[in-house]
Amino acid sequence: MYDYHTHSSFSGDSDEALETMVLRAISLGIKEYAVTDHYDPNYRNAAYDFGLDSEAYTRELERIGEKYSGKIKLVKGLELGIQHDVTEACRAMTGAYPFDFIIGSFHCAEGFEICAPEYVTGRRAEDVYRGFYAYVLQCLKLYKDYDVLGHLNVIDRYAARIPENEAYYDLVEDIVRLLAADGKGIEINTSCFRYNMGERTTPTADMLRLYVLAGGEIVTVGSDAHRASDVGFMLDRARGMARDAGLKYLATFENRAVKFVKL
């Protein structure tokens, strides 16, 4: 098993020690475990601190990686919160340490925290979706220092209503084509199963197929665990989604270089 999206108490929304998370992964027989704690500069809700103590974080990554090197491969990563006005801060963070793997994600868009009620209140669902995906596309045309796009359709979790594809899918198609052309990956994020989102998996099966049809082949799987009990959650289901999309390999990373393992 490979879990390529996890968090610890270095993230502002987790209280679980990094070592506790890794021990849980070892107990599950996970072969490679990516620690991808949040760095989300200028996060739009001041109640949450998504800065990152990079010195303490990387020191702990080194300690834990060395301590358990015979039992698990620790992949040293980050989850960047991309916004149009934080690109230099993100570049500085990724360049300050030899990370193995970078997830680029969107937790904020158009000047809002996307999970905040005010992002969707008073707007048609069609306008929310077009605004969100247009913002993602605009930012990804400018910012390239990441390896995999995290939870592409995270907006599904917060919208009051999911509109018909015709309202916004041209933008999704443009995003996955851009990812494929840039040599960037997409993740299957199994937190959707914890949120009981049904067919609205992250990404949806159709979005994943679109990425593959566009020539994309870099797909990681991750639990997005913020507590030890969620490490490794439903990763077998994610592998099945990858196979159903026509993939024969999962992507892994070392020193920001992609490697492939057979499904």
Secondary structure as UniProt FT lines:
FT   STRAND          2..3
FT   TURN            9..10
FT   TURN            12..13
FT   HELIX           18..27
FT   TURN            28..29
FT   STRAND          32..39
FT   TURN            41..42
FT   TURN            46..47
FT   HELIX           54..67
FT   TURN            68..71
FT   STRAND          73..81
FT   TURN            84..85
FT   HELIX           87..95
FT   STRAND          101..105
FT   STRAND          108..109
FT   TURN            110..111
FT   STRAND          112..113
FT   TURN            114..115
FT   HELIX           117..120
FT   TURN            121..122
FT   HELIX           125..142
FT   STRAND          148..149
FT   TURN            152..153
FT   HELIX           154..157
FT   HELIX           165..167
FT   HELIX           169..182
FT   STRAND          185..189
FT   HELIX           191..194
FT   TURN            195..196
FT   TURN            198..199
FT   HELIX           205..213
FT   TURN            214..215
FT   STRAND          219..222
FT   HELIX           228..230
FT   TURN            231..234
FT   HELIX           235..244
FT   TURN            245..246
FT   STRAND          249..254
FT   TURN            255..256
FT   STRAND          257..262
//
